[in-house]
């Protein structure tokens, strides 16, 4: 008798779990934007006026993300990206992450996204 009750309880729990998953999966797909769409909107939010290049944007964005991870200050993330990666904060992040030897490599990347020479670096 106990085995029958346990079996029914297990079936009921499985059915509830499946129903919950079926109900929540479509909500997650709608509620969570695709990563590239979110990044593309960020491209315009930080006032980039050049050409959107996903690989370049992710590379520069990653520098700001790493800088945020290092200092854990929420403003650093937005200040680093501000004006399309041309602020002193971005330069400071390069210094903090010991990436100053990559500045000459990054300047053309910023130029593509920004549409102009990044004279501040």
C-alpha positions in Angstrom: 0.0 0.0 0.0 2.8 2.4 0.9 4.5 1.7 -2.4 1.4 2.6 -4.3 1.1 5.9 -2.4 4.8 6.7 -3.0 4.4 5.9 -6.7 1.4 8.3 -7.0 3.3 11.0 -5.1 6.3 10.7 -7.3 4.1 10.8 -10.4 2.4 13.9 -9.1 5.7 15.6 -8.3 7.0 14.8 -11.8 3.8 16.1 -13.4 4.0 19.4 -11.4 7.7 19.8 -12.3 7.0 19.3 -16.0 4.0 21.7 -15.9 6.2 24.3 -14.2 9.0 23.9 -16.7 6.6 24.1 -19.6 5.0 27.3 -18.2 8.3 29.0 -17.4 10.4 28.3 -20.5 8.4 30.6 -22.8 8.5 33.3 -20.2 12.3 33.1 -19.9 12.6 33.3 -23.7 10.6 36.5 -23.8 11.9 38.1 -20.6 15.6 37.5 -21.3 16.8 39.4 -24.4 19.3 37.8 -26.7 22.8 38.7 -25.6 23.8 40.2 -29.0 20.7 42.4 -29.0 21.4 43.7 -25.5 25.0 44.4 -26.5 23.9 46.2 -29.7 21.6 48.5 -27.8 24.5 49.1 -25.4 26.5 50.2 -28.5 24.1 53.0 -29.1 23.7 53.8 -25.4 27.3 54.6 -25.0 27.2 57.0 -27.9 29.2 55.0 -30.5 28.7 56.6 -33.8 30.8 54.3 -36.0 30.2 50.8 -37.3 29.0 48.1 -35.0 31.4 45.2 -35.1 30.4 42.5 -32.6 33.9 41.0 -32.1 35.5 44.4 -31.6 32.7 45.6 -29.3 32.9 42.4 -27.2 36.7 42.8 -26.8 36.5 46.4 -25.5 33.4 45.6 -23.5 35.3 42.7 -21.9 38.0 45.1 -20.7 35.4 47.2 -18.9 33.7 44.0 -17.4 37.1 42.8 -16.1 37.8 46.2 -14.7 34.4 46.1 -12.9 35.3 42.6 -11.6 38.5 43.9 -10.2 37.1 47.0 -8.4 33.4 46.0 -7.9 32.3 49.6 -8.3 29.1 49.8 -10.4 30.0 53.2 -11.8 33.3 51.9 -13.2 31.4 49.8 -15.8 29.4 52.7 -17.2 32.3 55.3 -16.9 34.7 52.8 -18.7 32.3 52.4 -21.6 31.1 56.1 -21.8 31.7 58.0 -25.0 32.5 54.8 -26.8 35.5 53.7 -24.8 37.3 57.1 -25.1 37.3 58.3 -21.5 40.1 58.4 -19.0 38.3 55.7 -17.1 38.9 53.3 -20.0 42.5 54.2 -20.0 42.6 53.7 -16.2 41.1 50.3 -16.7 43.8 49.4 -19.2 46.4 50.5 -16.7 44.8 48.6 -13.8 44.5 45.4 -15.9 48.1 45.9 -17.1 47.0 46.1 -20.7 48.8 49.3 -21.6 51.0 47.4 -24.1 47.8 46.8 -26.1 46.8 50.5 -26.5 48.1 50.8 -30.1 46.2 47.6 -31.0 43.0 48.9 -29.4 43.0 52.4 -31.0 41.9 51.2 -34.5 39.2 49.1 -32.8 37.9 52.2 -31.0 38.1 54.1 -34.2 35.8 51.6 -36.0 33.2 51.8 -33.2 33.6 55.5 -32.5 33.8 56.7 -36.1 36.7 59.0 -35.2 40.3 58.9 -33.8 40.4 58.1 -30.1 42.9 60.9 -29.2 42.4 60.4 -25.5 44.3 57.1 -25.3 
